[in-house]
Amino acid sequence: MALAERQYNQVDPDNRLVAAELERRWESALHDLQQAEDKYDKRQVPHPERSLPPALKTAFLDIGKKLPGLWQGDVLSRLQKKALLRCLIDKVVIHRIARGQVRTRIIWKGGETTTADLPVPVGALSDLSNAQELDNQVVTLSQQGLDDETIAEQLTQEGFRSPLAPTLLMSTVRTIRLKHHIFRKRSQSHPRQVPGYLTIPQIAASLQISSHWIYHRINTGQITVTRDAETKLYLFPDAPDTLTQFQDLLSEKLEKLRF
Protein backbone atom coordinates (compact mmCIF):
# COMPACT_ATOMS: atom_id res chain seq x y z
CA MET A 1 0.00 0.00 0.00
CA ALA A 2 2.88 2.39 0.79
CA LEU A 3 4.32 1.83 -2.71
CA ALA A 4 0.95 2.62 -4.32
CA GLU A 5 0.63 5.82 -2.29
CA ARG A 6 4.18 6.95 -3.14
CA GLN A 7 3.67 6.33 -6.86
CA TYR A 8 0.41 8.29 -6.85
CA ASN A 9 1.95 11.29 -5.06
CA GLN A 10 4.93 11.41 -7.45
CA VAL A 11 2.94 11.32 -10.73
CA ASP A 12 2.53 14.42 -12.84
CA PRO A 13 -1.10 15.69 -12.38
CA ASP A 14 -1.26 16.44 -16.12
CA ASN A 15 -0.85 12.77 -16.92
CA ARG A 16 -4.45 11.85 -16.14
CA LEU A 17 -4.28 8.26 -17.43
CA VAL A 18 -1.27 7.37 -15.29
CA ALA A 19 -2.75 9.16 -12.28
CA ALA A 20 -6.04 7.35 -12.69
CA GLU A 21 -4.31 3.94 -12.88
CA LEU A 22 -2.17 4.68 -9.82
CA GLU A 23 -5.22 5.93 -7.94
CA ARG A 24 -7.01 2.69 -8.77
CA ARG A 25 -4.05 0.66 -7.47
CA TRP A 26 -3.94 2.71 -4.29
CA GLU A 27 -7.66 2.25 -3.69
CA SER A 28 -7.27 -1.50 -4.26
CA ALA A 29 -4.37 -1.61 -1.78
CA LEU A 30 -6.46 0.28 0.78
CA HIS A 31 -9.31 -2.16 0.26
CA ASP A 32 -7.00 -5.19 0.76
CA LEU A 33 -5.55 -3.60 3.90
CA GLN A 34 -9.02 -3.01 5.34
CA GLN A 35 -10.02 -6.61 4.71
CA ALA A 36 -6.83 -7.91 6.36
CA GLU A 37 -7.43 -5.69 9.42
CA ASP A 38 -11.03 -6.89 9.68
CA LYS A 39 -9.94 -10.54 9.57
CA TYR A 40 -7.29 -9.87 12.23
CA ASP A 41 -9.81 -8.15 14.52
CA LYS A 42 -12.20 -11.09 14.19
CA ARG A 43 -9.49 -13.54 15.21
CA GLN A 44 -8.76 -11.52 18.34
CA VAL A 45 -12.31 -11.89 19.61
CA PRO A 46 -12.14 -14.49 22.40
CA HIS A 47 -14.21 -17.58 21.86
CA PRO A 48 -16.81 -18.20 24.52
CA GLU A 49 -15.67 -20.76 27.05
CA ARG A 50 -17.33 -24.11 26.75
CA SER A 51 -18.55 -25.50 30.03
CA LEU A 52 -19.35 -29.12 30.77
CA PRO A 53 -22.80 -30.04 32.03
CA PRO A 54 -22.70 -30.43 35.85
CA ALA A 55 -23.49 -34.17 35.71
CA LEU A 56 -20.66 -34.84 33.22
CA LYS A 57 -18.21 -32.71 35.20
CA THR A 58 -19.06 -34.64 38.39
CA ALA A 59 -18.57 -37.94 36.54
CA PHE A 60 -15.10 -36.91 35.33
CA LEU A 61 -14.08 -35.75 38.81
CA ASP A 62 -15.28 -39.05 40.25
CA ILE A 63 -13.24 -41.00 37.70
CA GLY A 64 -10.16 -38.94 38.58
CA LYS A 65 -10.46 -39.87 42.25
CA LYS A 66 -10.84 -43.57 41.48
CA LEU A 67 -8.17 -43.79 38.76
CA PRO A 68 -5.17 -44.51 41.07
CA GLY A 69 -6.99 -47.48 42.57
CA LEU A 70 -8.11 -48.73 39.16
CA TRP A 71 -4.58 -48.37 37.81
CA GLN A 72 -3.03 -50.45 40.59
CA GLY A 73 -5.78 -53.08 40.51
CA ASP A 74 -6.67 -55.73 37.97
CA VAL A 75 -9.60 -53.87 36.36
CA LEU A 76 -7.59 -52.31 33.51
CA SER A 77 -5.57 -54.54 31.21
CA ARG A 78 -2.11 -53.55 29.99
CA LEU A 79 -3.52 -52.64 26.56
CA GLN A 80 -6.19 -50.45 28.14
CA LYS A 81 -3.57 -48.65 30.23
CA LYS A 82 -1.47 -47.98 27.14
CA ALA A 83 -4.50 -46.65 25.28
CA LEU A 84 -5.36 -44.36 28.18
CA LEU A 85 -1.81 -43.00 28.34
CA ARG A 86 -1.85 -42.26 24.62
CA CYS A 87 -4.96 -40.12 25.20
CA LEU A 88 -3.34 -38.25 28.10
CA ILE A 89 0.23 -37.71 26.85
CA ASP A 90 1.10 -35.06 24.27
CA LYS A 91 4.78 -35.94 23.90
CA VAL A 92 7.81 -37.32 25.77
CA VAL A 93 11.22 -35.62 25.73
CA ILE A 94 14.29 -37.64 26.74
CA HIS A 95 17.92 -36.55 27.06
CA ARG A 96 20.95 -38.18 28.66
CA ILE A 97 22.23 -36.49 31.83
CA ALA A 98 24.83 -39.13 32.72
CA ARG A 99 26.27 -42.24 31.11
CA GLY A 100 23.81 -44.49 32.92
CA GLN A 101 20.89 -42.11 33.36
CA VAL A 102 18.39 -40.20 31.24
CA ARG A 103 16.00 -37.41 32.18
CA THR A 104 12.49 -38.04 30.89
CA ARG A 105 9.96 -35.21 30.63
CA ILE A 106 6.34 -36.12 29.97
CA ILE A 107 4.19 -33.32 28.57
CA TRP A 108 0.53 -34.05 29.27
CA LYS A 109 -2.45 -32.85 27.31
CA GLY A 110 -3.21 -29.42 28.73
CA GLY A 111 0.42 -28.45 29.35
CA GLU A 112 1.25 -30.06 32.71
CA THR A 113 4.62 -31.83 32.87
CA THR A 114 6.21 -34.67 34.85
CA THR A 115 9.99 -35.10 35.02
CA ALA A 116 11.86 -38.21 36.19
CA ASP A 117 15.46 -39.41 36.04
CA LEU A 118 15.59 -43.04 34.88
CA PRO A 119 18.44 -45.57 34.67
CA VAL A 120 19.55 -46.98 31.32
CA PRO A 121 21.80 -49.98 30.61
CA VAL A 122 25.55 -49.40 30.47
CA GLY A 123 28.40 -51.64 29.41
CA ALA A 124 30.39 -51.96 32.62
CA LEU A 125 30.30 -51.38 36.37
CA SER A 126 32.68 -48.47 35.99
CA ASP A 127 30.11 -46.69 33.79
CA LEU A 128 27.64 -46.41 36.68
CA SER A 129 27.59 -42.97 38.28
CA ASN A 130 27.69 -44.51 41.77
CA ALA A 131 30.12 -47.32 40.94
CA GLN A 132 32.60 -46.44 43.69
CA GLU A 133 29.88 -46.12 46.32
CA LEU A 134 28.45 -49.49 45.25
CA ASP A 135 31.90 -51.04 45.51
CA ASN A 136 32.34 -49.68 49.05
CA GLN A 137 28.90 -50.83 50.18
CA VAL A 138 29.38 -54.39 48.89
CA VAL A 139 32.75 -54.65 50.63
CA THR A 140 31.36 -53.32 53.92
CA LEU A 141 28.32 -55.60 53.95
CA SER A 142 30.34 -58.63 52.85
CA GLN A 143 32.79 -58.08 55.68
CA GLN A 144 29.82 -57.95 58.06
CA GLY A 145 28.96 -61.51 57.01
CA LEU A 146 25.89 -60.83 54.85
CA ASP A 147 25.43 -63.23 51.93
CA ASP A 148 25.28 -62.09 48.30
CA GLU A 149 21.51 -62.49 48.04
CA THR A 150 20.81 -60.31 51.07
CA ILE A 151 23.30 -57.69 49.93
CA ALA A 152 21.73 -57.58 46.46
CA GLU A 153 18.24 -57.15 47.91
CA GLN A 154 19.29 -54.50 50.44
CA LEU A 155 21.28 -52.38 48.00
CA THR A 156 18.56 -52.66 45.36
CA GLN A 157 16.17 -51.08 47.86
CA GLU A 158 18.74 -48.29 48.36
CA GLY A 159 18.78 -47.53 44.63
CA PHE A 160 21.81 -49.47 43.41
CA ARG A 161 21.69 -51.60 40.26
CA SER A 162 23.74 -53.72 37.90
CA PRO A 163 24.98 -52.29 34.58
CA LEU A 164 22.41 -54.13 32.44
CA ALA A 165 19.56 -54.48 34.95
CA PRO A 166 17.27 -52.16 36.94
CA THR A 167 18.15 -54.07 40.12
CA LEU A 168 21.40 -55.21 41.69
CA LEU A 169 22.06 -58.82 40.75
CA MET A 170 23.71 -61.41 42.99
CA SER A 171 26.28 -61.99 40.25
CA THR A 172 27.33 -58.32 40.42
CA VAL A 173 27.70 -58.53 44.20
CA ARG A 174 29.76 -61.71 43.82
CA THR A 175 32.01 -60.09 41.20
CA ILE A 176 32.76 -57.11 43.45
CA ARG A 177 33.27 -59.31 46.50
CA LEU A 178 35.73 -61.64 44.76
CA LYS A 179 37.60 -58.67 43.29
CA HIS A 180 38.43 -57.68 46.85
CA HIS A 181 39.35 -61.30 47.76
CA ILE A 182 36.43 -61.72 50.15
CA PHE A 183 35.55 -65.42 50.00
CA ARG A 184 32.66 -67.42 51.36
CA LYS A 185 32.57 -70.96 52.66
CA ARG A 186 30.87 -73.37 50.29
CA SER A 187 27.92 -73.81 52.63
CA GLN A 188 27.35 -70.06 52.66
CA SER A 189 27.17 -69.82 48.88
CA HIS A 190 24.08 -72.02 48.72
CA PRO A 191 20.66 -70.37 48.88
CA ARG A 192 19.27 -70.28 52.38
CA GLN A 193 16.36 -72.55 53.21
CA VAL A 194 13.58 -71.47 55.55
CA PRO A 195 11.17 -74.22 56.70
CA GLY A 196 7.69 -73.72 55.28
CA TYR A 197 8.79 -71.10 52.78
CA LEU A 198 10.43 -70.73 49.39
CA THR A 199 13.09 -68.11 48.72
CA ILE A 200 13.49 -66.31 45.43
CA PRO A 201 16.48 -68.46 44.32
CA GLN A 202 14.50 -71.63 45.11
CA ILE A 203 11.53 -70.48 43.01
CA ALA A 204 13.86 -69.37 40.21
CA ALA A 205 15.57 -72.78 40.19
CA SER A 206 12.25 -74.65 40.17
CA LEU A 207 10.89 -72.62 37.23
CA GLN A 208 14.26 -72.39 35.45
CA ILE A 209 14.19 -68.60 35.36
CA SER A 210 16.59 -65.99 36.72
CA SER A 211 16.19 -64.53 40.20
CA HIS A 212 16.42 -61.12 38.57
CA TRP A 213 13.12 -61.76 36.75
CA ILE A 214 11.39 -62.10 40.14
CA TYR A 215 13.22 -59.19 41.80
CA HIS A 216 12.31 -56.90 38.90
CA ARG A 217 8.58 -57.68 39.22
CA ILE A 218 8.70 -57.12 42.97
CA ASN A 219 10.28 -53.71 42.44
CA THR A 220 7.71 -52.75 39.79
CA GLY A 221 4.77 -53.89 41.94
CA GLN A 222 3.72 -56.76 39.73
CA ILE A 223 4.50 -59.15 42.61
CA THR A 224 3.41 -57.97 46.06
CA VAL A 225 5.28 -59.60 48.93
CA THR A 226 6.66 -58.36 52.26
CA ARG A 227 10.27 -58.91 53.26
CA ASP A 228 10.61 -61.16 56.32
CA ALA A 229 11.74 -59.08 59.31
CA GLU A 230 14.01 -61.75 60.76
CA THR A 231 15.73 -63.16 57.67
CA LYS A 232 15.50 -59.97 55.55
CA LEU A 233 14.40 -62.20 52.65
CA TYR A 234 11.34 -62.31 50.43
CA LEU A 235 9.59 -65.52 51.48
CA PHE A 236 6.76 -67.31 49.68
CA PRO A 237 4.57 -70.16 51.00
CA ASP A 238 6.12 -73.56 50.28
CA ALA A 239 3.02 -74.87 48.52
CA PRO A 240 2.29 -76.15 44.97
CA ASP A 241 -0.06 -73.21 44.40
CA THR A 242 2.85 -70.79 44.74
CA LEU A 243 4.70 -72.22 41.77
CA THR A 244 1.42 -72.48 39.82
CA GLN A 245 0.81 -68.76 40.32
CA PHE A 246 4.32 -67.95 39.13
CA GLN A 247 3.79 -70.11 36.06
CA ASP A 248 0.55 -68.24 35.31
CA LEU A 249 2.44 -64.96 35.62
CA LEU A 250 5.10 -66.23 33.24
CA SER A 251 2.46 -67.25 30.69
CA GLU A 252 0.61 -63.92 31.24
CA LYS A 253 -2.53 -65.66 32.46
CA LEU A 254 -2.15 -63.43 35.52
CA GLU A 255 -0.94 -59.84 35.53
CA LYS A 256 -0.16 -59.60 39.26
CA LEU A 257 0.61 -61.80 42.23
CA ARG A 258 -0.04 -61.04 45.87
CA PHE A 259 1.33 -63.04 48.83
N, C-alpha and C positions, 0 to 999 in steps of 0.2 A: 504494500500500500504506500509506503514511503517513497518508493521509486516512482510510482504513478503520480504522486503529488508533485515530486520534484520535476518530472518531465512536463507536467502541465504548467507549472509556474515559469519554466524557462522558455516556453514556446512563444514565438512572435505572435501577438494578438491578431496581426493582419492575415496570418495563415489560418483561416477559419477551419479548413478541412482537418489539418493536423491538430488544431486545438480541440475540435469536436471529438476526434478519435481518442485523444489523450484524456479528455473529460469523461468519455464513456468508460475507458479503462479504470480511471480513478473511482468512478461511481461503482463499477463492478467490484473493485478491491474493497471499497467501503462496505458494500453489501456482504461480501464474503467474511469480512472482519466481524460484522454484526452477527452473522449466523454462528461463527465460531465462539463469540462471547456468550451468545444465548445458550449454546450447547454446554459450555463450561459452567455457566450459572446453574443450569439444570442438574448437572452432576454433583454440584456442591450441596444441593438440598438433601438433608439427611433423610434416610428412609425410616419410616415409622418402625419402631421396635416391635418384633413379633413376640407375643407372650403365649406361653403354653396354657392350656386349660387347667384349672386347679387340680382336677382329678388326675390328669396325666403327669403334672408336676409332682404330685404326691407319690405317684407310682414310681417315678424315676428316683426320687429321694429314698424311697423304701428299698429299691433294688440296690442303690449305692451302699446302704447300711448293711445289707445282707451279703454283698459281693465277697468280702474277705472270707466269710465262712463257706460260701459256695465254692470259692477258689481252692481252699484247702481241703474240702471234702471230696466225695466221689460223684457228686451230681454232674459236674462238667467233665466231658472227656478231653483228652489232649487236643484233638482236632478242634473242638469247640473253643477251648482256651486260645488256641492260635488264631482262630477266626475273630474272636473278640478283641485280641490284641491288635490285629490288623485294622480293625475299626477305630481303635483308640489312638494308635501311634501314627504320627505324621512322618517322622523320619528318625534315623539313628545315626549319630556321628561318633566315629571311633578314631582315636589317635594314640600312638604309643608314647607313654611317659617314662618307661624304663624298659630294659631288655626283656623282662619277664612280666610286664604289666601294661595294660591299656586302660585308657579312660574312656568310658562309654557314656554318651549323653543322649538320652531319649527325649525327643520333642513330641509332646502329646498334642492331639487335636485341641485347639483352643489356646496353645502357646505355653502351657506349663511345661517345665523340664525336670528330669531326674538324672542325676549324675552319679556314676559308680566307677570305682577302680577295680578292674577284674584281672585275675592272673591268666597268663597265656603260656603254652608250653615253650620250654627252652631246651637247648642241647646238652647242657651240663650243669652240675651243681654250682660251679663257679659263676654261672650266668644269673643265678638267683640274687636278688637285691639284698636278701638277708642271709646269704650263704655262710658268712662267718659266724653270725649269731646262732644259726642252726647247728653248725659244727660244735660250738661251745656248749650248747644245750644238750646235745646228744652225748658228748663226753661227760658232762656233769651228771646226767641221769644214769648213764651206764656205770659210772663209778659208784653211784649210790646203790647199785644192785638191781635196778629195774630191767626187765627183759625188753627185747626189741619191740614186741607187740604193744606193750604198755606205753613205751616211749613214743611209738608212732601215733597211737591214739591220743595221748596227752598233747603232743606238739601239734597235731592236726587241729585240735580244739583251740590252740593258741595262735593259729593262723599260718603255721609252717606247711610246706608242701614239697613234693618231689618235682624234679624238672619237667617231667612229662605227665604229671597227674595233679588233680586239684587237692589231693590229700597227701600226707607223708606216708610213704610205703615202708613196710618192714625192711625191704631190701635196701632202701636208702639208708635207714638207721644202721643196718648191719655193715654197709660199705663204710660209713663214717667211723663206726666203732672199730672195725678191723684196721682202718687206716692209722688209728692211734694205738694199735696193738692192745686193745682191750678184748680179751677172750672170755668165752663162756664155757662152762662145763657142758658136756654133751647132753646131760639130763636137762639143763636149763634151756637148751635150744629147741626142745620139743614144745609144742603148744600145751598150755596148761589145761588140765581137766578138772571140771567142777561137777561133783555128783549132782545128777538131776538136771543138768543144763548143758547146752552146746555153746561153745565159743565160736567166734567168727572163723578162725582157721579150720575148725572141725566141720562147720557147715560148708565152707569153701572146698575142702577136700572131698566131702561126700558128694557134692554136686559137680565137682571138677571145674570149678570156676576160681577166679582170683579173689583173695580177700579184699583187694582194692575195690572190686565191683560192689561188694556189700558196704564197705566204709563210705563209698561215694554216695550211695542211696540213703544211708543214714544221715549224712551231712546235708543232703538236698531235701530231706523230709519225706522221701518216698517210703522209707522204713522207719517206723517210730518205735524206739526201744530206749529204756533208761539204763544208764551205766550202773553197774553194781557198786554200791558204796564201799564194800570191803575189798573186793578184788580189783576194782577200777576197770572192769571188763564189761563189754556188752554181752549179756547172757540171754540165751533163748531156751525155752522149754525143751528138754530132751524127749521129744515125742514125734511119732511119724508125721503128724499133721504139720509140724514146723517145716520139715523138708518139703512137704507137699505144697505149702504156701509159697515157699521160695521158688519151687518149680513153676508154679502158676505165674509168679512175678516174672520169671525168666521168659516164659512163653507169652507174656503180656495178657494173660487171662485176668490178672489182677493188676491194678495200677498202684496200689499202696498196701503195705503191711503194717499191722499194729500189734505189738506184744506188751 
